[in-house]
């Protein structure tokens, strides 16, 4: 199992923290997509917004399926850095991610592999309430 160190503090110039009530993966992902579009419009991010929304969809769908969130909440944080990178954090209740490397490589599932194909750098870190999966995408000015 590969874990990443706790994330460096990333200075954000804009940020939205959202909570998604988890019911079913498809519903959770749809709710997250709608909220992500609103954030991206507010940020006027210069990057590929469609791919960013797909990234949010995949990460929230994974949290809903594997993050022990059924009937609970999934955390979604969307932020913009001063160099126009988009930061997407999705937090669930399961502190484990034994197959992270295999998931990113596409050997287990396809969600995280797709996220990397969208151009995101993906990492994760455990914490006392579960784990956070982070995707960072560069904007047109990065």
Helices and strands as residue ranges (DSSP letters): E 12-21, H 25-43, H 49-66, E 73-81, E 86-92, H 100-105, H 111-117, E 121-127, E 130-137
